[in-house]
Amino acid sequence: MVVLDSRQLICGGRDVPVVAIDFETANEQRASPCSIGLAWIENNQVANVEHHFIRPMDMRFSSWNVAIHGIHPDDVMGAEEFPEVLDRLRSRLRGATVLAHNASFDISVLRRTCELYDVLCPDIEYICTVQVARSVWPELPTAKLPDVCDFLSIDLKHHDAAEDARACAMVALAAAREAQVPHIRDLPARIGMSLGRLSQTDHWPCRGAVSVRQGPGCQTPNSQPSFAGPLATSSRLAGQTVVFTGQLSVMSRNEAKAQAEALGARTAGSVSKKTDLVVAGPGAGSKLKDAEKHGVKVLTEDEWLALIGAG
């Protein structure tokens, strides 16, 4: 493993570390990182890329996750656990602007693993490049990393944490050029997005984004985004019955249920004609068949995240 020095990007007169991150997890639990990639940005280009294997606390590897990223227990047997890896990164992450493609996943991994080990979260601001891509290139059919990279002709070895982090950084840089802003940190104001924030005491997700191609009215920090985030969906979900089935990649099913209930929905463990929505991930079985039988609307996880403004 080669670890390279970080650099800083001058943004708005301040030296602010800017880094894209990506986690791979050993199993369905967010607090099971087995790999982290980081791509540091300097002078509007990817300057350094680094990778660390992480030994999960319980060393439980799901066959599903292994099939996705190809990391096996033997690969991480001699690696450091999360607190040691974080300790070596903490000073460089302090105050950083972090980029992540589908930040709700990567920030959740960071938060949940800090909770598992009872260590303090790093103090960061973050930008979700899925939301950025949806805003800057609204013609894209999906904002999944392989699709965005294909659209932008960015080489990608998907589910390699270092490669995914590098690609995420390049997507953000391309978006800054497309949106005609001088620095990545100017992107949120340009597209009507609020920066996410994670600290030792609180967490605020990044919210909302509007298309930069909708006209001059979207170009000022005071313009209103067309979608105001999760609170805007609560009235639409209030009283709706939602069933989650299959394996979700961004959150556990329990986390998804809690999120739905916080937005006013009811969650159920089975599908009936009274069910309003089924959110289905890979491996969905009888519940998906029941949804088809009863004519219940079925959403993918990406569609659910888009609906609630958490993608």
N, C-alpha and C positions, 0 to 999 in steps of 0.2 A: 504493500500500500504506500503510495506517494502522497504526502500532504504538502500542499503548496501554500504560500503566504496569501492572505487576503489583501485586497486593496480597497480604496474608497472612491466613490463617485461624488463629485462636487455638485450639489443640488441646492439651488436657491441660496448660494453663499455659505452653505454649511457642508462640512465633510460628513457624509452619511454612508455607512456601509450598505451596499445593496447586494443581496445574494438570493439566488433561487435554490430551493431545497426540494428534495423528494425522499419519501420514506417507502420502504417495502416492509411488510409485516409477515410474521411467521404463521399467524393464524387469523381467525376472524375477529379477535380482540384488538382494539386500537393500541392497547398498551403492550404490544408484542413486536416492536421494531426489530428487524434483523439486518437492516441496511439503511444508510443515509447517504445521499449524494448532495453536494453543494457546488454551485457555480457562481463564482464571485465576478461582479461586473466592475470594470474600470474604463473610464473614458469612452463610454457608450459601446463597449464590446465585452465579450466574455474573456476575462483575463486568466482566471485560474479555475480548475475543476478538481474536486477531491472526493474521495469515497471512503467510508468507514463501514466495516461489518460491525454488527452489534449482537452480543449474545443475550437472547431473551431470558427473563428470569426463570421461566419454567421449561424452556427448551422444547415446547410443544409446537411442532410444525404440521400445519394442515396440508394434506395432499393437494387440495385445491390451490392454496397459495403457492406451494412449491411448483405446481404445474404452470403457474403464471410467471413467477420470477426466476425459477431455477435454482434457488438458494436452498441448500440442505443443511441439516444440523452439523455435519462435519465441517462445513465452510465457516461456521462461526464458533466452533468449539473453543478455539484459542483467542477469540476476540474479547474486548472489554465489554462490560455491561453498560447500560445506558448512562448512569450517572458519571462514569469515567469519561465516556465519549463527550457528554455535554460539558463537563468541566473543562475539557481542552478546547471547546468551541465557544464557551460562554462569553469570554472577553471580546471576541470578535463579533458575536451576535448582539451584544449589548447596544440597544438603540438602533439596530439595523432596520432597514426596510427589506422584508422577506417576500419573495415571490414564490407562489406555489400554484401548480395547475390543479384545480379543484382543492382550494385551500381548506375547505371544510374538513377534508380527509387529513391532510398533513398536519394542520394545526390541532386537530383532534388527537392524532397520534402523539404529538408533543405534549399536549395538556394531560392526556390520560396516563402517559408514561411517567411524567413528573409526579402525578398523584400517586401512582403505584409505588414509586420509590420514595415518596415524601421529600422531593427536592423542589426548589424554587424554579418556576418557569422563567425563561429569559425575558427581558423587557424588549419587545419588538413591536413594530407596525408591520402590517402585511397586506398584500394585494393578491387577489385571486385572478390568475390569467385566463381561467375559463370565462369569467364575467367580462374581462377585458376583450377577449376574442369575440364573444357574442356581440359586444357593442361595436367594436371597430370593423368587424367583417360580418355584418348581419346576413350576408348571402350564404355563409357556411351552413350546410345542413346540420352538422353537429359541431360542438366545440371540444370534442375529445382530442387529446394530444396528438395521436397519429393523424387524425383528419386535418388538424390545424397545420401540422408539420408538412403534410403532403401538399396542402394549399400553398404554403410558403416555401416549398422546396428545401425544407430543413431535414437533414439526415437524422434518423432516429432509430436507436436500438431500444425498443419499448420495454419497460419494466426492469431496466438496468438503472439503478437509482442515480448514478452519476450522469448517465446519458439523458435521463428524463429531466434532471435539474438543468443540464446544459441547454436542452431543447426549450424548456420553460423560459430560461433567460433570453434565448434568441427570439422567442415569440414576443416577450415583453419589449425587447428592443425594436422589433419590427412594428409593433403596435405604436410605440412612441413616434417612430418615423411616419407611419400612416396618419396618425392623429396630429402630426406636425407640432409636437411639443419637444422642448429641448432635452428633457430628462424623464426617466421613468416615473419619478415621484410626482411629476406634473400630470400624469395620466388620469388619476382619480378625479381631479377637479375638471378636467377636460370632458370626461364622459359621465359626470354626475354620480360618481361612486364615492362612498366614504371609506377611508382606510380602516381595515381591521386593526385591532390592538390587543396584544396579549402582554400581561405583566404579572408580577408576583401576587397581585391582589384582585385583578379583574380581567375580563375578556369581552371585547366587543367585536362581533363579526363584521367583515366588510359588507356593505349593503348597496344595492341598487346600481344600475348602469343604464345609460341611454345611448342610442346609436349616434356616433359622431357624424353620420351622414344624414341626420334628420334636419339639418339646417343650422343657421347661426345661433338660434335660441338655445342650443345645447352647449354653446362654447364657453359660457361663463359659469363660475362657481355657484352663482345663485340660481341657475336654471334648475327646474324640477325634473327628476328622472321619471321616465314613463312607468317604472315599476318601483314601488317604494320599499320593497323587501318583505320579510315575513309578516309584519303587522298588517300589510295591505291585503293579505290573503285570509286573515283570520275570519272575517265575516263570511267569505265564500265557503270556508271549511267548517264553520260552526254547525254542529248537528249532523255532519256527514259521518258515515261509518266507513272506516278505512281498515283494510286487512293487508298486512305485509307478509310476503312469502318468498322463499328462495334465499340465496345469500346476497346480502347487500355489501357493496364495496366501500362506501363512504362512512357508514355507521353500522352499529349492531342493530338488530331488530328492536331490542329494548330501547335504544336511543331514538330510533325512528318513531316508535310508538309514543315516547315521551314528547317528542317534538310535535307530532300530530295533535296530541291532546292539549299541548300548550297553545295550539292555534285554534282550539275549540272543537276539534273533531273527536269522535268516539273511535276506539280501536277494538277489533274483535279478532278472535282466534280462528274463526271459520267463516266461510262465504255462504251467504244466503241471498234470496231475492231482495232483502232489505239492505244489502251492502251497496255502498255508493262507489267506492274505489278499491281496486286491488293494485298494490305496488309489488311487482314481481321481479326478482333477481334470478341469476343462474341457479338451476336446480329446482325451480318451482315445479310442484307436482300436482297433487289432487286439487289444491285450492285454485290453481290456474284453470284446470278443467271445469271446476264448479263455476268460476267466473264466466267462462264461455257459455256454460249451460244456462246460467241465469241472465246473460246479457249484460254483465257488470263491466264497466269501463276498466281497462287494465293499463297501467302506466309502468314504464321502465323506471329505474332509480333516477336516471338523468332527468326524465320528464317530471318526476316528483320533485326533485331538487329545483328544477326550473319553476315549477308551480309555486313553491313556497319561497322562492328567491334565495335559496341557499347554495345554488350550484356555483 
